[in-house]
Amino acid sequence: MKQSRRKFVKTLAGTSFVATAMGNDWLKTEQISFLQDHQTYRLDREIRLGAIGMGIMGFNNVTTATSVEGAKLIAACDLYKGRLERTKEVFGDHIDTYQNYKDLLARNDLDAVIVSTTDHWHDHIAKDVLASGHHLYLEKPMIHHIEEGKSVIEAERKSGKKVQIGSQRVSSLVYKKARDLYREGVIGDLVLAEAAFNRQSANGAWQYSIPRDASEESIAWDLYLGDAPKVPFNPEHFFRWRNYRAYGTGVAGDLFVHLFSGMHYILNSEGPEKIYASGGLRYWDDGRDVPDVMLAMFDYPESEQHPAFNMMLKVNFIDGGGGGGEFKIIGTEGVIEIKGDRVILSQSKMSDAPGYGGWDSFTTFSANEQKHFEEWYNVQYPNPSKPVRKDSEVVFQRPEGFNAHKAHFMNWYNAIEGKEEVVEDATFGLRAAAPSLAANKSYFENKAILWDPVKMELKD
C-alpha cells in the first residue's frame, strides 16, 4: 500500500501542519471532541458480574469495571482465601466468594465474567465461561500456548457471547489518534516499527509480595496446578507465577502482547510471518526460568492494510536509566511516536533528486568530469524539489479524565447491549498473543519461527 508523494504533500499542507498554524486551540478542540465521543460511562440496564482471579489485575479490572454505572459485582473466585476476604472488604460483604471457579459459573444470575487468572488457566476457564452462557472479559495473553488459540475462537463463535481481551491500548484515544494519522499517510510508506518496555524495580520484575499466611490451608494448591507439572506447594510459584513457564508466558506474554495489540490496532495488521528472539537472564537470577531481557525481530508481509515492514520489540528488567517505554512507527517521510499520553509527529521528506557534492563521490571526479556531471544533472533534474523537514511536535494529548481501561470495559458492555462490536475479540487476541508466544518459542528453541498471520497457524 504505497502512499503517493502527492498525498504526502497534501498532508503537509493539511492535517499535520494545522496544529502549528492554529496553535493550542486546535489541539484542545480535538481533545474535547474525542472525549465527548467516549465519556458516557453508564449502562441502560444492570449487568451482573462475576470475577475469577482476584490478584493484582483482578482487583484492577473489577475496580474499573464496577466504576461504570450499572455494572455490579455479585460473585468472585480466587484460590487464595485471603484475597476472597479482601474482596469482601473492598467490594462489600454481599459478594459471594468461591475457591473453585466452576461453583461460580454454576450460578444462574450472572451476565458476564471477568477472568484475571494465571496464563495457564486462560483457555480452560474462557471456554467454560462461554459454555455456561456468560459474556467474557479475558486478560491477555488470551492463551498459554499457541495451539490453544483456535479453540477459544471456536468457543466464542459457538456461544454467540461477547469476548473482550484485556489489552486496553486498543481503546485508547492516543492510539486512535496514531491510527488516524497513519491512515492519512503522514509518514509516507511504512518501513519499520520499534517498541519497548523497560523497568528497574523489584515489583516491575514480578517480585510480588507473599503474604505470611501462604500455605496449603489458605491456597487451593492442587486446583491451582491444573495441567501444569505436579510439584510440591511453593508460595513463590503462586504469588510470583509470571517467573515460571508452567504458569506464565514471560516478558513476551506479559508485555510484548501489549505492544502487538497497540501496533496491530494502529496498522489494522494481522501480524508477522517470521519471528526471531534473543535475550537472557541478566540480573533477576531468583529461580525463575524465563529471561529478564528479551529482544525480538518480526517480519511483516505486504497486505491490503500495509506494505511489508519490520518490527523490533524489547524488554529490559534491569534498565539503569530508570525504565520507560518506546513506541514508534517509522515511514519514508515521517515518524509517529507515542510517549505516555501523547502522540508526537516528526516529518522529513527528501528531495526527489539526488544531491551531489559534500560527502559524495562527486568530489573525487576530475575537474573536467565534474563539469560534465553538472551539465548532465541539470538536464536530468531541471526542477528538483526541496527537502521538507518538520521537527517533533505533540499533535495530540490524552484529554484529562479519559481512562482507556474504563473505555475498554465500556466497549465490552456496549457490545453486550448490542450497541457496537468489541474492539478486541478472540481473533484479535490470538493475533496479538501468538507472535508473542512465538518469540518465546524462538528464544527457547534457538531458531526462527514461521507463522501464517491469516490462517493463524504455525508453519513447518
N, C-alpha and C positions, 0 to 999 in steps of 0.2 A: 504494500500500500504506500506508494510514493507520494510525498507531499510536494506539490509543484512549487517552483520558485515564485510564480505569480501569487499563489495563495499565501506564501510567507510574506511577500512584500505587502499584500493587502492586510495581513495580520499586524505587521509592524505599524501600519497606518491606522489600525483599528484598535481591537481589544487590548492587546498587550501594552500599548503606549497610552491608552486612555487614562490609566491610573496617574501617570505623571502629569498629563495635561489638566486633569480635573482635580488633582490633589487628594487629600484625605477624605473629602466629601464623597467621592466616588466609592472609595473603599468602605466607608461607613454605610452608605446606601446599600451596597451589595450585601454586606453582612446582615443588615436588618432584613432585607428581602429573604435571604437564606433562613434566618431564624424564624421569621413569621411562617414559613412553609413547614417548619419542623418542631414547633414548640408546644403543640397541643398534646399534652400527656394525660388523656382522660379516656376511659372506656365507656361504651354505650351500655354495656352490661357487665356484671361481675364475672371475672374469670378466677376460678378457684385453683390454686397452685399446690403442687407437691414438689418437694425438693429432695433429691437423692445425692448425698455427698455434701456435708456442711463443713468442709475445710476452708482454706483461705478464699478460693474462688466461689465456693458455695455460699458463704456469708456475703461476699461481694455481690454475687449475682442476685441473691434473694433480696438484699437491701435495695438494689437498684430496681429490680422487677416490681417490688411492692411499693416503690415510690410513685408509681403510676396509679392515679386514682381509679379504683375499680378492680385492681389486682389484689388478691387476698391469699396469703399463705395459710393453709389449713393442716398440712402434714409434712413431716420431714423425716429423713432417714440418714443415719450415719453409723459406722461400725464402732466408733469410739463414744462411750456413754457420756463422757464429759462434754462433747460437742452437742449432744442432744439436750443436756442440761442448759448449756449456754444458749441454745436456740430458743428455749422457753424464756430464759432471762431477757433476751433481746426482742423476740417477736411475740411473746405472750404465753401464759400458761395454757391457753386454749389450744395451742398447737399439739396435735397428736404426733408422737415420735415412735420410730421403729429402728431396729438394727438390721433387719432383713428387708431389702427393698421390695421383695415380692409381696410382703404384707401391705406395704403402702399401695402398690399397684392393684391390689385386690379391692380397694375401696371403689364405690360407685358414684362418689360425689366429687371427683376430680375432673377438671377440664384439661389441664396441661401440667407437664412435669419438667423441671429443670434438673439436668444431670451434670454434676460437677465432681465426678469421681476421678480416681486414678485412670490413666490411659488404658490400662489393660482390661478395664471393665466397660469401656465406652460402647463397643459394638454390641456386647451382650445385653446391656441394660437398655440401649437405644432400641433394639429390636423388640425387647419385652414391653417397653413403654408403648411403642406403636401398636403392637399386637393387642395390648389391653385397651386400645381405643383412645389414647390420650395424645394431644399435641406435644411436641418435643423441642426443648431447647437443650442443645448438647454442646458441652465445652469442647474447644479444639484441643489437640487434633481430633478429628472425627473418629479415628481408628488407631489401633496399636500396631497393626501390621497391614501392609498394602493390600494383601489378599482379602481382607475383611470388608473393603470399601463397597463393593458392588452389592453385597448382601444388605447393607444399610440402605442403599439407594432403592433396592427392590422392596424392602420393608416400608419405606416411605411411600412408594408408588402404590403398593397393595393396600396400605392403611387409609390413604386419602387424607392423612393428617398433615399439619404444617410443621416442618422441621426447620429450625434455625440453628446454624452452627455458630458458636460463640467467639467469633473474632470481629470485634466491633469496629475495626477500621473501615469496613465496608459501609458503615452507617455514619461515618464522619463527614462533616461538611468540608473539612480540609481536603480529604481525599476526593470528594465530589468536585471541588474546585480544580484540583490537579487533573482529574479525568476530563473536565470540560476544556481546560487549557490544552491538554494533549490532543483532543479531538479537533480543536481549532487549528492544529498544525503549527503552533508557535515554536516548536523545536525542530522543524524540518523532518527529516527521516530518522526514526528511532534506530540507534545502533548499540546502546549499552545501558544497562541499569545496575545500580550499586545500592546496597542497603546493609545496615549493620546494627547490632545490639551489643553494646559494651557495658560491663558492670565492674564495680570494685567494692563489693561488700559481701559479708558472710550470708546475709539473707538473700541477696541477689544471686548468690551461688548455691541457693537452696539449702543452706544450713539452718533450717527452720527449728524453732524451739520445740522441745519434747517435754510434755507435762510429767510431773513427778509420779503421778498415779498410773502411768502407762504400764499395763500388764495384760495377761490373758484374761483377767477378770473384767477389765474395763474395755477391752478390744476384742471383737469377734474375729480372731486371727485366721482361723481356718476358712471362714467365709471371705475374708479379705484376699487370701491367696488365689482363690478361684482356679483358673487354669495356669497360674504361674507355678514354677517349681516348688515342691513342698519343702520348706525349711523351718527350723525352729523359730519360735517367737523372737522378733528383733524389732524394737521400737523405732530404730533408725529406718528400717525398711518401710515402716508405716508412715511416719511423720516426715521423712526426707525421701519419699519414694521417687522423686524425679532423678535421683542419683543412680537409679538402678534400671537396667534394661528390662528386667522382668515385669516392672510395673509402669515404667515411663518410656519416653521417647527422646530423652536427652535434649540438648540445646536446639536440635533441629525441630523436634516435635513441639517444644515449648515456645520457641522464638522464631525460627525460620518460617513457621506456618503463618505467623502474623505478617511477615514481610511478603510472603507469597500472596496472602489474601489481599493486602493493600495493592500490590503490583497488578495482580490479575483483575482487580476491580477497575483500576485506572485504565488498563490497556484492553480490557474485555478479552483477556487471553485464556486459552485453555491449558497452557502450560508448556514446559520444556520437553525436549525429546532425548537429551543426553545430560547426565549428571555425574560430576566428579567432585569428591570431597577429600579434604585432608585436615589434620589438626593433631591434638594430643591432650594428655592430662599434664598440664604445665605447673599447676600450683595446688589445686584442691585435692591432694592425694589423701583422701579421708576414707578410703574403702569403696568409693564409687567406681562403677565400671563404664562410665561414659566420659567423653572428653570435656574439658572446660574451655578449650579453644577449638573452633571449627571454622574452616574456610571452604567455600563450595562454589563451583562454577556450573552454569546451566546454559545449554544451547537451546534457543527457541527457534522453531521453524517458521518460515513465512506462512501467514494465514490471511484470511479476509480481514482480520482485525488489525494486524500489524506486520511489518516486514520481519525478516529474520534478524535476531539480535542476540546478544549475550548478556547474562546477568551474573553478578558476583555478590555473594552473601557472606557475612562474617559475624561471629560471636566470640567475645573475649571476656572471660570472667575474672581476669586479673589485669585490668586496664589501669596502668599507672597514671593516666591522665584524668582519672576520676569517673570514667564511664560516659555514656552518651550514645546517641543514635545517629544514623545517617540513612537518607533515602533520596536517591537521585535517579531521574530519568533523563538520559543524555541523548541528544539528537545531533544532526549535522549542523544545525543552526541555532541551538539553544539548549538550556538545561532547566528542568523543573525540579526543584528541591523542596522537600518537606522537612521542616525543623520544628518539632513540637506542634504548636498550634498555628504555624504559619506556612504559607506557600510562597516560595521565593523563585522568581524567574530571572534568568540571565539569557541574553541572546547575542550571538556573534555570527554574522554571515560573511563569508569570504567573497572577494570579487569573483566575477565569472571568468576572469582572465588570470592566468598565472603571472606573477611578477617576475622581475629579473633584477640582478644586482644584489648587493649585500651578501648574505650567506648563501651563495649560489655559484654554480659552475660558470656563469657568465663572466665573472671577473678573471677566470683563468684562460679565457679566449684571447687570441691576439687582437691588437687594436683594430686591424682590418676586419677580422671576423666579428668583433663586437659591433662595428658599424653595419655590416651586412645583417646581423641578427636583429638590430634595432629596426632596420628598414622592413625586414620580414614581419616582425612583431606588430608594427603599426598597421600593416596591411591585414594581418590575421586577426587582430583585436582593435578595430578602429574606435570603438566606444566602450571601453571596459568599465564595468560598474565599480563603484567604490565600496570598500568593506563597510559593514554596518555593525556597530557594537553597542549593546545596551547592558550597562553594569547591573549587578544583582539588585533587585528591589523586592520588597514584600508586596505581593499583589493580592493577598488575602490573609486574613487572620480570623481564627475562630471567634464567633460572636460570644460575648460574655453571657454565661447562663446556659450555653448549649452543652449537652452531655451526650457524647457518641454512644456510650454504653446504654444509657436510657433510651436513646433513639433506636438502638438495635432491638431492645425489647419491645418498643412501641411498634416497630415494623412487624415483629412477630405477632403481637396482639392484633394489629390491623389485618394481618393475613388470616388469623383465626376468625375474625369477624367478617371476612370476605371483602375487605376494602382495598387490598393491594396484595402483591406477591412478596414472599420473603426475598431478601437480597442475598442470602447465603444458605441455600438449600443443600441437600446431601451431595448433589453432583458438584456444586461449587466447593463444598467441604472436602471431597475426595481429591479434586484437582489442586487444592492447596496442601492437603496432608501428604498425598502420595509422593510428590517430588521432595518434600521434607524428609520423609522416611527413606526415600531412595538415597538421599545424602548420607544417612546413617548406614545404609546398606553398602554404599560405596566406600565409606570410611572403614568399616569393619571387614569388608571383603577385599579392600585394596584394589578396586577396579572401577571403571566407568560403568554406569548403569544406563540402559536404554529404556525409554518409556514412550508409550503411544498416548499422547495427551487427548486425542479424540476418542479412541476406544477405551481409554483409561486402563491400559494393561501394560505389564512389563513385557519387554521384547527379549528374545533369546540372544 
